[in-house]
Amino acid sequence: MSTRSRSRQIRRVLVGALLVAAAATAVPATAQAASSVDPLLSPTTLVNGALSTFGGCQSPVREVILVCTRLETLTTQSPVALALNPVGTNIVVLGAGLFPNGTIRPVLESRLRAAQLLAQQFPFSPIIVSGGVPQSGVTEARAMRDWLVANGIGADRITEEGTSRSTVENAQNTNRILAQRGAAGAVVVTSPDHLQRAMVDFRVAVAGRIPIAGVVAPF
């Protein structure tokens, strides 16, 4: 792709992202009505859902992804993607450093509680737990899987990605799993101060193949 063509593509997608973001201040009455009927939908999740697809975040161009992701509102609410396609959309929980004895820290437990709520709300959505850096022989992914199973989530729903050492590797390694299973999209679950960066890394990793949404841990 030439530099001129690339610039035109960036401009087109950015214009679309800005138009979708503008809807955040003027959500149509029909969308407001839908959100009042369906608790899974709200003006925030509808705008985020639009941004994550045709609004520009589902792009192979990193510059576009950065701008679009900054326009989204970070929220604890379930993304539209899970409501529309719960079977094809994967819930991806990102790890955090374990205690030296291999047990989870509070920051990771908060992510897991958020993922548990999503998993209960959408019982047919596959789950990927992503994180390596073992402590006492236990990877973050294994500790996360064990916590979820102990808290009522079926082990057959959970796939471990236990080799990643960074958010970029979380994204790259998880993308391989998503591609192999033909996932229609993914929802990244992590801490509020981590989600925006994580969504950028995941969107870059999938290169526009599928939409990526996000959920922040509420506590």
For each residue, the residues with C-beta under 8 A, 3 or more apart:
1: 5 6 9
2: 5 6
3: 6 7
4: 7 8
5: 1 2 8 9
6: 1 2 3 9 10 61
7: 3 4 10 11
8: 4 5 11 12
9: 1 5 6 12 13 61 64
10: 6 7 13 14 61 63 64
11: 7 8 14 15
12: 8 9 15 16
13: 9 10 16 17 56 59 61 64 68
14: 10 11 17 18 56 64 67 68
15: 11 12 18 19
16: 12 13 19 20 54 55 56
17: 13 14 20 21 51 55 56 57 64 67 68 71
18: 14 15 21 22 71
19: 15 16 22 23 55
20: 16 17 23 47 50 51 54 55 56 71
21: 17 18 24 47 51 55 71
22: 18 19 25 26
23: 19 20 26 27 28 46 47 50
24: 21 27 43 44 47 73
25: 22
26: 22 23
27: 23 24 31 32 43 46 47
28: 23 31 32
29: 32 33
30: 33 34
31: 27 28 34 35 41 43 46
32: 27 28 29 35 36 43
33: 29 30 36 37
34: 30 31 37 38 41 46
35: 31 32 38 41 42 43 45 46
36: 32 33
37: 33 34
38: 34 35 41 83
39:
40: 45 77 78 80 82 83 121
41: 31 34 35 38 45 46 80 83
42: 35 45 46 77
43: 24 27 31 32 35 46 47
44: 24 47 48 73 75 77
45: 35 40 41 42 48 49 75 77 78 79 80
46: 23 27 31 34 35 41 42 43 49 50 80
47: 20 21 23 24 27 43 44 50 51 72 73
48: 44 45 51 52 72 73 75 79 80 213
49: 45 46 52 53 79 80 81 213
50: 20 23 46 47 53 54 55
51: 17 20 21 47 48 55 56 57 68 71 72
52: 48 49 55 57 58 72 79 81 211 212 213
53: 49 50 57 58 211
54: 16 20 50 58
55: 16 17 19 20 21 50 51 52 68 71
56: 13 14 16 17 20 51 59 64 65 67 68
57: 17 51 52 53 64 65 68 69 72 199 203 211 212
58: 52 53 54 203 208 210 211 212
59: 13 56 64 65 68 203 208
60: 207 208
61: 6 9 10 13 64 65
62: 65 66 200 204
63: 10 66 67
64: 9 10 13 14 17 56 57 59 61 67 68
65: 56 57 59 61 62 68 69 200 203 204
66: 62 63 69 70 200
67: 14 17 56 63 64 70 71
68: 13 14 17 51 55 56 57 59 64 65 71 72
69: 57 65 66 72 196 199 200 203
70: 66 67 196
71: 17 18 20 21 51 55 67 68
72: 47 48 51 52 57 68 69 196 199 214
73: 24 44 47 48
74: 192 195 196 214 216
75: 44 45 48 215 216
76: 114 215 216 217 218
77: 40 42 44 45 215
78: 40 45 82 83 118 121 122 215
79: 45 48 49 52 82 83 187 213 214 215
80: 40 41 45 46 48 49 83 84 213
81: 49 52 84 85 89 184 185 187 211 213
82: 40 78 79 85 86 89 91 118 121 122 125 187 213
83: 38 40 41 78 79 80 86
84: 80 81 89
85: 81 82 88 89 184 185
86: 82 83 89 122 124 125
87: 124 125
88: 85 182 183 184 185
89: 81 82 84 85 86 122 125 183 184 185 186 187
90: 125 126 127 128 178 181 183 185 186 187
91: 82 115 118 119 122 125 126 127 128 186 187 189
92: 127 128 130 170 174 186 187 188 189 202
93: 111 112 115 127 128 129 130 144 189 190
94: 111 130 131 167 170 188 189 190 194 198
95: 108 129 130 131 132 133 139 140 141 143 144 164 170
96: 104 105 107 108 111 131 140 191
97: 105 108 133 135 140
98: 102 103 104 105 108 133 134 135 138 140 143
99: 102 103 104 105 135
100: 135 136
101: 135 136
102: 98 99 134 135 136 137 138 143
103: 98 99 143
104: 96 98 99 108 109 112 143 144 147
105: 96 97 98 99 108 109
106: 109 110
107: 96 110 111 191
108: 95 96 97 98 104 105 111 112 140 143 144
109: 104 105 106 112 113 147
110: 106 107 113 114 191 217 218 219
111: 93 94 96 107 108 114 115 189 190 191 217
112: 93 104 108 109 115 116 144 147 148 151
113: 109 110 116 117 217 219
114: 76 110 111 117 118 189 215 216 217 218
115: 91 93 111 112 118 119 127 148 189
116: 112 113 119 120 148 151 152 153
117: 113 114 120 121
118: 78 82 91 114 115 121 122 125 187 189 215
119: 91 115 116 122 123 125 127 148 153 157
120: 116 117 123 152 153
121: 40 78 82 117 118
122: 78 82 86 89 91 118 119 125
123: 119 120
124: 86 87
125: 82 86 87 89 90 91 118 119 122 157
126: 90 91 157 159 181 183
127: 90 91 92 93 115 119 148 153 157 158 159
128: 90 91 92 93 158 159 160 161 174 177 178 186
129: 93 95 140 141 144 145 148 158 159 160 161
130: 92 93 94 95 140 141 161 164 170 173 174
131: 94 95 96 139 140 141 144 161 162 164 170
132: 95 139 140 141 162 163 164 165 169
133: 95 97 98 139 140 165
134: 98 102 137 138 139 140 162
135: 97 98 99 100 101 102 138
136: 100 101 102
137: 102 134
138: 98 102 134 135 142 143
139: 95 131 132 133 134 142 143 160 162
140: 95 96 97 98 108 129 130 131 132 133 134 143 144 162
141: 95 129 130 131 132 144 145 160 161 162
142: 138 139 145 146 160 162
143: 95 98 102 103 104 108 138 139 140 146 147
144: 93 95 104 108 112 129 131 140 141 147 148
145: 129 141 142 148 149 155 158 160
146: 142 143 149 150
147: 104 109 112 143 144 150 151
148: 112 115 116 119 127 129 144 145 151 153 158
149: 145 146 153 154 155 158
150: 146 147
151: 112 116 147 148
152: 116 120
153: 116 119 120 127 148 149 157 158
154: 149 157 158
155: 145 149 158
156:
157: 119 125 126 127 153 154
158: 127 128 129 145 148 149 153 154 155
159: 126 127 128 129 177
160: 128 129 139 141 142 145
161: 128 129 130 131 141 164 170 173 174 177
162: 131 132 134 139 140 141 142
163: 132 169 173
164: 95 130 131 132 161 169 170 172 173 174
165: 132 133 169
166: 169 170
167: 94 170 171 194 197 198 201
168: 171 172 201 205
169: 132 163 164 165 166 172 173
170: 92 94 95 130 131 161 164 166 167 173 174 198 201 202
171: 167 168 174 175 198 201 202 204 205
172: 164 168 169 175 176 205
173: 130 161 163 164 169 170 176 177
174: 92 128 130 161 164 170 171 177 178 186 202 205
175: 171 172 178 179 202 205 206
176: 172 173 179 180
177: 128 159 161 173 174 180 181
178: 90 128 174 175 181 183 186 206 210
179: 175 176 182 183 209
180: 176 177
181: 90 126 177 178
182: 88 179
183: 88 89 90 126 178 179 186 210
184: 81 85 88 89 210
185: 81 85 88 89 90 210 211 212 213
186: 89 90 91 92 128 174 178 183 202 206 210 212 213
187: 79 81 82 89 90 91 92 118 212 213 214 215
188: 92 94 195 198 199 202 212 213 214 215
189: 91 92 93 94 111 114 115 118 214 215 216 217
190: 93 94 111 194 195 198 214 216 217
191: 96 107 110 111 194 195 216 217
192: 74 195 216 217
193:
194: 94 167 190 191 197 198
195: 74 188 190 191 192 198 199 214 215 216
196: 69 70 72 74 199 200 214
197: 167 194 200 201
198: 94 167 170 171 188 190 194 195 201 202 214
199: 57 69 72 188 195 196 202 203 212 213 214
200: 62 65 66 69 196 197 203 204
201: 167 168 170 171 197 198 204 205
202: 92 170 171 174 175 186 188 198 199 205 206 212
203: 57 58 59 65 69 199 200 206 208 212
204: 62 65 171 200 201 207
205: 168 171 172 174 175 201 202
206: 175 178 186 202 203 209 210 212
207: 60 204
208: 58 59 60 203
209: 179 206
210: 58 178 183 184 185 186 206
211: 52 53 57 58 81 185
212: 52 57 58 185 186 187 188 199 202 203 206
213: 48 49 52 79 80 81 82 185 186 187 188 199
214: 72 74 79 187 188 189 190 195 196 198 199
215: 75 76 77 78 79 114 118 187 188 189 195
216: 74 75 76 114 189 190 191 192 195
217: 76 110 111 113 114 189 190 191 192
218: 76 110 114
219: 110 113
